[in-house]
Amino acid sequence: MPLKADFLLTGDGRHFGHLYGKRVEGVMVLRPAQYFERRARR
């Protein structure tokens, strides 16, 4: 069963900080707060 994710939410800035706000193989990497801010604007 193929699965797909649109977002990776992580607070791990040490390992993922350089990827915040970027797409990696179609998956947007965000801090949880960034994700909820985006959702609230819709």
C-alpha positions as CSV (number, residue, x, y, z in Angstrom):
1,M,0.0,0.0,0.0
2,P,1.7,3.2,-1.1
3,L,1.5,6.1,1.3
4,K,2.2,9.8,0.8
5,A,2.9,12.6,3.2
6,D,2.6,16.3,2.4
7,F,4.3,17.6,5.5
8,L,6.9,16.6,8.0
9,L,6.4,18.5,11.3
10,T,9.4,18.5,13.6
11,G,10.8,20.7,16.3
12,D,14.2,19.1,15.8
13,G,16.0,22.2,14.5
14,R,19.4,20.6,15.1
15,H,18.8,18.0,12.4
16,F,16.1,19.5,10.3
17,G,16.5,23.3,10.8
18,H,18.3,23.7,7.5
19,L,15.2,22.2,5.8
20,Y,12.5,24.3,7.4
21,G,10.3,25.8,4.7
22,K,11.7,23.6,2.0
23,R,10.3,20.7,0.0
24,V,12.3,17.4,0.1
25,E,11.0,14.9,-2.4
26,G,7.6,16.6,-2.3
27,V,7.3,16.8,1.5
28,M,7.3,20.2,3.1
29,V,9.4,20.4,6.3
30,L,8.0,22.7,8.9
31,R,8.0,23.4,12.6
32,P,4.6,22.5,14.1
33,A,3.9,26.2,14.7
34,Q,4.6,27.1,11.1
35,Y,2.2,24.4,9.9
36,F,-0.6,25.7,12.2
37,E,0.0,29.3,11.1
38,R,-0.4,28.3,7.5
39,R,-3.6,26.3,8.3
40,A,-5.0,29.3,10.2
41,R,-4.5,31.6,7.2
42,R,-6.7,29.4,4.9
